[in-house]
Amino acid sequence: MYEKFAADPSLTDLTETQYVTTGEEANGILDAIASIRQSGLRSEGGFVFRDIVVDVTEEGKAKLDYCIDLASVRVVRVDSGEPFPRSGTLLEHARLERGLDNIWRVAQIRNEQVQC
């Protein structure tokens, strides 16, 4: 969902983001979209997730740990289309919760810039 709204600054109804998030991340995704837009950037995708580890920690809760190679993510300046270079990797930790409707939603995402 982040990719959709980070790619197109003209999209202003962010309601869909709330269908896939809960708790802290319901605001986190809105903040992340606002941040990339205020920076005058847009994402053209290219996210590659690797070394994914899924662990159901307790009933209705799970964690995902994975690596993102930032060099694969295409980010450009909105006004000029000029590429915004990115490099390195992020080790990301996502926490999910299963709702009463049996749908898993992202509750929290944390990351750290480390080699992975």
N, C-alpha and C positions, 0 to 999 in steps of 0.2 A: 504494500500500500504506500509506503514511503516513496518508493521509486516513482509511482504514478504522479504524486503531487510535487515531488522534487524536480520532475522533468518538465512540468508545465505550470509556470507561474500564473497563467490565466485562470486556472481552476481555483475558485474561491470557496466552494462548498466542501468543507473537509469532513462532512458527516460520516463518510465511509470509513475514515480512520478509527472511528469509535466502535465499529462493528468487530474489529480484529484486536482491540486493545482493552485493557481493564486496569484499574488501580493507577499506580504511578505512571505507567506508560501511556495512558489515555491522554495525559498532558504532555508527556515526553515527546510523542510523535508530532504533536502540534508545535512544540518548541523547536524541534529539529527542522521542520518544514519552514517555520518562520525564520530561523537562523540562516538557512541556505538562501532563502529569498532576499533577506536583508543584506546579505553579502554580495548580491548581484550575480549569483551563480545558479546553475541548474544542472541536474544530473542527467546523463544520457544512458544510465544503466551500466551494465557490465559487471555487476556484483558476482563474484565467484566465492562460494562458501566451500571450505574443505575441512577435513578432519572433524567432522560433526560427531559429537557424542551426545546422546539423549539418555537422560536418567529420570525415571518417574520417582520422585522423592517421597511422596506420600499420596494418599488418595486425592485425586483432583489437582495435583501439582506436579510440575515437571521442570527440568532445567535442560537447556541446550547450550553446549559450549562448541564454538567453531572459530575458524580462522577466516579472515577476509584479507585478500591481497589488494591493497589500495591502488596499486598500479593498474589493476584491471577495471577500476571504476572510472568511467568517463565523466568528468565535470568540466563545464565550459562557462565562460562569462556570458551572461544574457545579452549585454549590449553589443558585444563584438563577435561572439562565437569562438573567441580564442580559448584554447584549452587551458585549464587550470591544473597544473601538474600535481600529482599525488604519488606518494611512494610509501613503502613500508608495509607492515601488516598490523592488523588489529586482532587480538584475541577477544572475542565477544562472548558474554554470558547472558543468555536470555532466560527469564523465568516465565513460565506459562501457568495459567489456571484454567481448569475446565469449568465452564458455567453450567447452570441448571439445565440449559438447552443442549448439553453434551458437546459444546463447541469449545475448542482450546483457544485462548486469547493470550496475547503477550501482556504480562503484568509489569515487567521490568527488564531493561537492557542496560548492561554495564560493559565497558570495553577498556582495554589497555593496549597501548602501542608497544608491542613486543614482537620479537621474531617468532613466527610460528609457521 
